[in-house]
Amino acid sequence: MLCQTFPQEYEKQLNEKVARLQELVPNLKELTVFESDKSHYRARAEFRVWHEDDATDYIMFDTQTKEKVKIKQCPMALQSIDELMPQLMQAICQQAVLRQRLFQVDFLATLSGQMLVTLIYRKSIKEDQEWLAAANALKQQLPITHIIGRARKEKIVLDNDYVIEQLNVDGKQFTYQQIENSFTQPNAHMAQNMLSWARKVSGFVQTEQGGGDLIELYCGNGNFSIALSDCFNKVLATEISKTSVASAHFNIEANQVDNVTVVKMAAEEISRALQGESFNRMKDVDLASYDFSTIFVDPPRAGLDDLTRKMVCEFDNIIYVSCNPETLAFDLEHILHSHEIVSSALFDQFPYTHHIESGVFLKRKDS
């Protein structure tokens, strides 16, 4: 597809995803399907750069033929990225120091209007004052909030290596730092839908069961933990990435949340900690003070490991967000022995692809 959209085919591809998810997980109940915008939905985009004679173009490689394809427009990307692309390339081509040995251009945009552009080179730029001046001028000339220059073992930041996103969910605004080269939800409008659905099922726990406390694994920059914090008494969130943990702390402060604690631990480590094993990183966390009613998991494509799969079944409520319906189906084969599905959702995070993002809310079966 290489950046193209096909609005006339959208409903058909979405229906195919719904059918595939229901085939893999036939126990789904109250499935809510969240449609994506049909164009201008991606907040991230990456392009290789190709130089040929006097011309320089963005390119992508066809996955089947492996041939390079020039990209003039990208209607998949947010409008701000799509509009900036030709302006940026024209400005780069007018400055030899910006153009020479430019290898790749990355865009990270937000609904709040910020734009971060990363220029990646196959040359050193660390001591290049001419490049620095040209990059600063580029930032002033175009609607770019921050520029990063990268080369082998080099990183020059003008002025920050992150953008600030503001997502509006259920009448509330949440502020998130999104760092270059760190994971964020690429479809920003769909990210709002995901947070809204997670808040809805958490509201069920709050009204029907009195809330209790939440534990989240794979919390990233605190995206869900912060949005769900007012649905629970306390939240304990874990994440293995040092960069993401630092960003989560930034976001907790930015959103003035006082009941979320983030610790740098892997999912299997928190499983062992809950079984009584001591970890130095948990020395300031009084696990005994938590009354966990709910666990939230958003695992990688491989799904849950054996230890974590067993652990989640020890909680009354499970909120499982999945980026891989096959591993979700496998995990649910085990989880459904003790829990039942209350509601589910399909989030069309990646239109015109086979990728399916979904959510399942489960509660413990009545004994």
C-alpha positions as CSV (number, residue, x, y, z in Angstrom):
1,M,0.0,0.0,0.0
2,L,2.9,2.3,0.7
3,C,1.1,5.2,2.4
4,Q,-2.1,4.9,0.3
5,T,-5.6,4.7,1.6
6,F,-8.7,3.1,0.1
7,P,-11.8,4.6,1.7
8,Q,-14.1,2.7,-0.6
9,E,-12.8,-0.6,0.7
10,Y,-12.7,0.4,4.4
11,E,-16.0,-1.2,5.5
12,K,-15.1,-4.5,3.8
13,Q,-11.7,-4.8,5.4
14,L,-13.1,-3.9,8.8
15,N,-15.9,-6.5,8.5
16,E,-13.2,-9.1,7.6
17,K,-11.3,-8.2,10.8
18,V,-14.4,-8.5,12.9
19,A,-15.1,-12.0,11.4
20,R,-11.5,-13.1,11.9
21,L,-11.5,-12.0,15.6
22,Q,-14.8,-13.7,16.3
23,E,-13.6,-16.9,14.6
24,L,-10.4,-16.9,16.8
25,V,-12.3,-15.9,19.9
26,P,-15.9,-17.2,19.6
27,N,-16.6,-16.4,23.3
28,L,-16.6,-12.7,22.7
29,K,-19.5,-10.8,24.3
30,E,-20.8,-7.3,23.7
31,L,-18.2,-6.7,21.0
32,T,-17.9,-2.9,20.3
33,V,-16.1,-2.1,17.0
34,F,-14.3,1.2,16.9
35,E,-13.8,2.4,13.3
36,S,-10.7,4.4,12.4
37,D,-10.6,7.6,10.4
38,K,-10.4,6.4,6.8
39,S,-7.4,8.7,6.1
40,H,-4.9,10.9,8.0
41,Y,-4.8,8.7,11.1
42,R,-1.1,7.8,11.7
43,A,0.8,10.1,14.1
44,R,4.1,8.5,13.1
45,A,5.8,8.0,9.8
46,E,9.2,6.9,8.7
47,F,10.7,7.3,5.2
48,R,14.0,6.3,3.6
49,V,15.6,9.0,1.4
50,W,16.8,8.4,-2.1
51,H,19.3,10.6,-4.0
52,E,19.5,10.4,-7.7
53,D,21.4,13.0,-9.7
54,D,19.8,16.3,-8.6
55,A,16.7,14.8,-7.2
56,T,16.0,13.7,-3.6
57,D,12.8,11.9,-2.6
58,Y,11.1,10.1,0.2
59,I,10.9,6.4,-0.7
60,M,9.4,3.2,0.7
61,F,10.2,-0.4,-0.4
62,D,7.4,-2.5,-1.9
63,T,7.2,-5.5,0.4
64,Q,6.6,-7.9,-2.5
65,T,8.9,-6.7,-5.3
66,K,11.4,-5.0,-2.9
67,E,11.5,-2.2,-5.4
68,K,11.8,1.4,-4.2
69,V,8.7,3.6,-4.6
70,K,8.9,7.4,-4.5
71,I,6.4,8.9,-1.9
72,K,5.1,12.3,-2.7
73,Q,2.1,12.2,-0.4
74,C,1.1,10.0,2.5
75,P,-2.7,10.2,3.2
76,M,-2.3,7.6,5.9
77,A,-0.4,10.1,8.0
78,L,-1.9,12.9,10.1
79,Q,-2.8,15.9,7.9
80,S,0.1,17.9,9.6
81,I,2.6,15.3,8.5
82,D,1.2,14.9,5.0
83,E,1.3,18.7,4.4
84,L,4.8,19.1,5.9
85,M,6.4,16.4,3.8
86,P,6.8,18.3,0.5
87,Q,7.6,21.5,2.3
88,L,10.4,19.8,4.3
89,M,11.9,18.1,1.3
90,Q,11.9,21.3,-0.7
91,A,13.7,23.1,2.1
92,I,16.2,20.3,2.6
93,C,17.1,20.2,-1.1
94,Q,17.9,24.0,-1.0
95,Q,20.5,23.4,1.7
96,A,23.4,21.1,0.6
97,V,24.4,20.6,4.2
98,L,21.0,19.2,5.1
99,R,20.6,17.2,2.0
100,Q,24.0,15.5,1.7
101,R,24.1,11.9,2.8
102,L,20.6,12.2,4.4
103,F,19.4,8.6,4.8
104,Q,16.0,8.7,6.5
105,V,13.4,11.2,7.8
106,D,11.0,10.3,10.7
107,F,7.9,12.3,11.7
108,L,6.2,12.2,15.1
109,A,3.1,14.4,15.3
110,T,0.3,15.0,17.9
111,L,-3.3,16.0,17.9
112,S,-2.3,18.8,20.1
113,G,-0.3,20.3,17.1
114,Q,3.3,19.5,17.9
115,M,5.7,18.0,15.4
116,L,9.1,16.3,15.8
117,V,11.2,15.6,12.8
118,T,14.3,13.3,12.9
119,L,16.9,13.6,10.2
120,I,19.2,10.6,10.0
121,Y,22.5,10.8,8.2
122,R,25.3,8.6,6.9
123,K,27.8,11.3,7.9
124,S,29.0,12.9,11.1
125,I,27.0,16.0,12.1
126,K,28.3,16.3,15.7
127,E,30.7,19.2,15.2
128,D,29.1,20.6,12.1
129,Q,28.0,24.2,12.9
130,E,26.8,24.8,9.4
131,W,24.4,21.8,9.8
132,L,23.3,23.1,13.2
133,A,22.5,26.6,11.9
134,A,20.6,25.1,8.9
135,A,18.6,22.8,11.1
136,N,17.7,25.7,13.4
137,A,16.6,27.8,10.5
138,L,14.5,24.8,9.2
139,K,12.7,24.7,12.5
140,Q,11.9,28.4,12.4
141,Q,10.9,28.3,8.7
142,L,8.4,25.3,8.9
143,P,5.7,24.1,11.4
144,I,8.2,21.9,13.3
145,T,8.4,22.0,17.1
146,H,11.6,20.0,17.5
147,I,14.3,18.6,15.2
148,I,16.7,15.7,16.0
149,G,19.8,15.0,14.0
150,R,21.1,11.5,14.1
151,A,24.2,9.8,12.8
152,R,26.1,6.7,13.9
153,K,26.5,7.1,17.7
154,E,25.4,10.8,17.4
155,K,22.2,12.6,18.5
156,I,21.7,16.3,18.3
157,V,18.4,17.6,19.8
158,L,16.8,20.9,18.9
159,D,15.1,21.5,21.5
160,N,13.5,18.3,22.9
161,D,13.5,14.7,21.9
162,Y,9.8,14.4,22.7
163,V,6.4,15.9,21.9
164,I,3.5,16.6,24.3
165,E,0.2,15.0,23.3
166,Q,-3.2,15.9,24.7
167,L,-5.9,13.2,24.4
168,N,-9.5,14.0,25.1
169,V,-11.4,11.1,26.7
170,D,-14.9,11.2,28.2
171,G,-14.7,14.9,28.7
172,K,-11.3,14.7,30.4
173,Q,-8.0,15.8,29.0
174,F,-4.9,13.7,29.5
175,T,-1.4,14.9,28.8
176,Y,1.4,12.6,27.6
177,Q,5.0,13.0,26.9
178,Q,5.8,10.9,23.8
179,I,9.6,10.3,23.3
180,E,11.2,9.8,19.9
181,N,12.0,6.1,19.2
182,S,9.8,5.0,22.1
183,F,6.5,3.2,21.7
184,T,3.3,5.2,21.5
185,Q,-0.1,4.4,19.9
186,P,0.3,5.4,16.3
187,N,-3.4,6.1,15.6
188,A,-4.0,9.0,18.0
189,H,-7.8,9.1,17.6
190,M,-8.0,5.4,18.2
191,A,-5.9,5.8,21.3
192,Q,-8.7,8.0,22.6
193,N,-11.2,5.2,21.9
194,M,-9.0,2.6,23.6
195,L,-8.7,4.8,26.8
196,S,-12.5,5.4,26.7
197,W,-13.3,1.7,26.5
198,A,-10.8,0.9,29.3
199,R,-12.4,3.6,31.5
200,K,-15.8,2.2,30.8
201,V,-15.0,-1.4,31.9
202,S,-13.1,0.0,34.9
203,G,-16.2,2.0,35.7
204,F,-18.0,-1.4,36.0
205,V,-15.5,-2.5,38.6
206,Q,-15.9,0.8,40.4
207,T,-19.7,0.8,40.6
208,E,-20.4,-3.0,40.8
209,Q,-17.4,-4.0,43.1
210,G,-16.3,-0.9,44.8
211,G,-13.2,-0.3,42.8
212,G,-10.3,-1.7,44.8
213,D,-6.8,-1.3,43.4
214,L,-5.3,-1.9,39.9
215,I,-2.1,-3.5,38.9
216,E,-0.9,-2.9,35.3
217,L,1.9,-4.8,33.5
218,Y,3.7,-3.4,30.4
219,C,2.6,0.1,31.3
220,G,4.8,2.0,28.9
221,N,4.6,5.8,29.5
222,G,1.6,5.4,31.8
223,N,-0.9,5.8,29.0
224,F,-3.6,3.6,30.6
225,S,-2.5,3.8,34.2
226,I,-3.0,7.6,34.3
227,A,-6.4,7.5,32.4
228,L,-7.7,4.8,34.8
229,S,-6.4,6.2,38.0
230,D,-9.6,7.8,39.0
231,C,-11.5,4.5,38.7
232,F,-9.4,2.8,41.4
233,N,-8.1,3.6,44.8
234,K,-4.5,3.0,43.9
235,V,-2.6,1.9,40.8
236,L,0.7,0.0,40.7
237,A,2.2,-0.1,37.2
238,T,5.3,-1.9,36.0
239,E,7.5,-1.5,32.9
240,I,10.9,-2.8,32.0
241,S,12.0,0.1,29.8
242,K,14.0,2.7,31.7
243,T,13.0,5.4,29.2
244,S,9.3,4.5,29.4
245,V,9.5,4.5,33.2
246,A,11.0,8.0,33.2
247,S,8.3,9.2,30.8
248,A,5.6,7.6,33.0
249,H,6.9,9.6,35.9
250,F,6.8,12.8,33.8
251,N,3.2,12.1,32.8
252,I,2.1,11.3,36.3
253,E,3.3,14.8,37.3
254,A,1.9,16.5,34.2
255,N,-1.6,15.0,34.9
256,Q,-1.4,15.7,38.7
257,V,-2.1,12.1,39.6
258,D,-1.2,11.1,43.1
259,N,-2.3,7.5,43.3
260,V,-0.1,5.8,40.6
261,T,3.2,4.2,41.5
262,V,5.5,3.0,38.6
263,V,8.3,0.5,39.2
264,K,10.9,-0.8,36.7
265,M,10.2,-4.5,36.7
266,A,9.5,-7.2,34.1
267,A,6.1,-9.0,34.2
268,E,7.7,-12.2,35.4
269,E,9.4,-10.3,38.2
270,I,6.2,-8.8,39.5
271,S,4.7,-12.2,39.4
272,R,7.4,-13.5,41.7
273,A,7.1,-10.4,43.9
274,L,3.4,-11.0,44.4
275,Q,4.3,-14.5,45.5
276,G,6.5,-13.1,48.2
277,E,10.0,-12.9,46.6
278,S,12.0,-9.8,47.6
279,F,13.2,-7.3,45.0
280,N,15.4,-4.2,45.8
281,R,13.4,-2.2,43.3
282,M,10.3,-2.8,45.3
283,K,11.8,-1.7,48.6
284,D,9.7,1.5,48.7
285,V,6.4,-0.3,47.7
286,D,4.3,-1.8,50.4
287,L,2.6,-4.6,48.4
288,A,0.6,-5.6,51.5
289,S,-1.2,-2.2,51.5
290,Y,-2.8,-2.9,48.1
291,D,-6.2,-4.5,47.6
292,F,-5.9,-5.6,44.0
293,S,-9.2,-6.2,42.3
294,T,-8.1,-5.8,38.7
295,I,-5.1,-6.5,36.5
296,F,-4.5,-4.7,33.2
297,V,-2.2,-6.3,30.6
298,D,-1.2,-5.0,27.2
299,P,1.5,-7.5,26.3
300,P,3.8,-7.7,23.2
301,R,2.7,-9.7,20.2
302,A,4.0,-12.9,21.8
303,G,1.3,-12.6,24.4
304,L,1.6,-13.6,28.1
305,D,4.4,-15.8,29.3
306,D,3.4,-18.9,31.3
307,L,4.0,-17.4,34.7
308,T,2.1,-14.2,33.9
309,R,-0.8,-16.1,32.3
310,K,-1.1,-18.1,35.5
311,M,-0.8,-14.9,37.6
312,V,-3.6,-12.9,35.9
313,C,-6.1,-15.6,36.8
314,E,-5.6,-14.8,40.4
315,F,-7.4,-11.5,40.0
316,D,-11.1,-11.0,40.1
317,N,-11.1,-8.8,37.0
318,I,-8.8,-8.8,33.9
319,I,-8.5,-6.1,31.3
320,Y,-6.5,-7.5,28.4
321,V,-5.6,-5.3,25.4
322,S,-4.1,-7.3,22.6
323,C,-2.2,-6.5,19.4
324,N,-2.2,-10.1,18.2
325,P,-5.5,-12.1,18.1
326,E,-3.7,-15.4,17.8
327,T,-1.9,-15.1,21.1
328,L,-5.0,-13.5,22.7
329,A,-7.0,-16.6,21.7
330,F,-4.2,-18.9,23.1
331,D,-4.1,-17.0,26.4
332,L,-7.9,-17.0,26.7
333,E,-8.0,-20.8,26.4
334,H,-6.4,-20.9,29.8
335,I,-8.0,-17.8,31.3
336,L,-11.6,-18.8,30.5
337,H,-11.3,-21.8,32.8
338,S,-11.6,-19.4,35.7
339,H,-13.0,-16.2,34.1
340,E,-15.8,-15.2,31.7
341,I,-15.8,-12.5,29.1
342,V,-18.0,-9.5,30.1
343,S,-17.3,-7.2,27.1
344,S,-14.9,-6.9,24.3
345,A,-13.8,-4.4,21.6
346,L,-12.0,-4.2,18.3
347,F,-9.9,-1.1,17.7
348,D,-9.1,-0.6,14.1
349,Q,-5.7,0.9,14.9
350,F,-4.2,-0.1,11.5
351,P,-6.7,0.3,8.7
352,Y,-6.0,-1.5,5.4
353,T,-3.7,-4.0,7.0
354,H,-4.3,-7.4,8.6
355,H,-3.4,-6.2,12.1
356,I,-6.1,-6.4,14.7
357,E,-6.0,-4.5,18.1
358,S,-8.6,-5.7,20.5
359,G,-9.7,-5.5,24.1
360,V,-11.3,-8.1,26.4
361,F,-12.7,-7.5,29.9
362,L,-13.2,-10.6,32.0
363,K,-14.4,-11.3,35.5
364,R,-14.1,-14.3,37.7
365,K,-16.8,-16.9,37.3
366,D,-19.3,-17.2,40.1
367,S,-18.4,-20.2,42.2
